[in-house]
Amino acid sequence: MNAYALADGAPVYHFDCYRLEGFEEALEIGLDEYLESGAYCFIEWAERIPELLPEHFLLIDLEVLGPAERKVQATHI
């Protein structure tokens, strides 16, 4: 987990769940508490922790089209 601050000092959290072994390990690092904090939380590899995802979230999909080209798709779930 990396923590950042917006210009107004509000926290923003970034999680890379690639190496998590499952739900229990996510709970050990307190991921559920961060998600319930009301702060912005950005999660890579969120499909590894589906039990912890909120009912509604914004899914951002990045697709590599070429060396300098990306396609970004955002879906409200």
C-alpha positions as CSV (number, residue, x, y, z in Angstrom):
1,M,0.0,0.0,0.0
2,N,1.2,3.5,-0.8
3,A,-0.4,6.6,0.7
4,Y,-0.6,9.9,-1.0
5,A,-2.2,13.3,-0.2
6,L,-4.4,15.4,-2.4
7,A,-3.7,19.2,-2.5
8,D,-6.2,19.7,0.3
9,G,-4.4,17.0,2.4
10,A,-7.1,14.3,1.9
11,P,-5.5,10.8,1.8
12,V,-5.5,8.6,-1.3
13,Y,-4.5,5.0,-1.1
14,H,-3.0,2.7,-3.8
15,F,-3.0,-1.1,-3.4
16,D,-1.3,-3.6,-5.7
17,C,-3.0,-6.9,-4.8
18,Y,-0.9,-9.0,-7.3
19,R,1.0,-10.8,-4.6
20,L,-1.8,-11.3,-2.1
21,E,-2.6,-14.9,-1.5
22,G,-6.3,-14.2,-0.8
23,F,-9.0,-12.6,1.3
24,E,-7.3,-13.3,4.7
25,E,-4.1,-11.7,3.7
26,A,-6.0,-8.6,2.5
27,L,-7.7,-8.4,5.9
28,E,-4.3,-8.7,7.6
29,I,-3.0,-5.5,5.9
30,G,-6.3,-3.7,6.8
31,L,-7.5,-3.3,3.3
32,D,-11.2,-3.4,4.4
33,E,-10.6,-0.5,6.8
34,Y,-9.1,1.6,4.1
35,L,-12.0,0.9,1.8
36,E,-14.4,1.9,4.5
37,S,-12.5,5.1,5.3
38,G,-14.2,7.2,2.7
39,A,-10.9,8.0,1.1
40,Y,-10.1,7.3,-2.6
41,C,-8.7,3.8,-3.0
42,F,-7.1,2.6,-6.2
43,I,-6.7,-1.1,-6.4
44,E,-4.6,-3.1,-9.0
45,W,-5.5,-6.8,-9.4
46,A,-8.8,-6.2,-7.5
47,E,-10.1,-9.5,-8.9
48,R,-8.0,-11.2,-6.3
49,I,-10.1,-9.8,-3.5
50,P,-13.7,-9.7,-4.8
51,E,-15.2,-10.3,-1.3
52,L,-13.8,-6.9,-0.2
53,L,-14.9,-4.7,-3.1
54,P,-17.7,-2.3,-2.4
55,E,-21.1,-2.8,-4.0
56,H,-20.5,0.1,-6.4
57,F,-17.1,1.1,-7.8
58,L,-15.4,2.5,-10.9
59,L,-13.6,-0.2,-12.9
60,I,-10.8,1.3,-15.1
61,D,-9.4,-1.0,-17.7
62,L,-6.1,-0.1,-19.5
63,E,-5.3,-1.9,-22.7
64,V,-2.0,-1.7,-24.5
65,L,-2.5,-1.1,-28.2
66,G,1.1,-0.3,-29.1
67,P,4.4,1.1,-27.7
68,A,2.9,4.5,-27.2
69,E,-0.8,3.9,-27.4
70,R,-3.3,2.9,-24.7
71,K,-7.0,2.4,-24.6
72,V,-8.7,3.4,-21.3
73,Q,-12.3,2.3,-20.5
74,A,-14.1,3.2,-17.3
75,T,-17.2,1.3,-16.2
76,H,-19.4,2.1,-13.2
77,I,-20.1,-1.2,-11.4
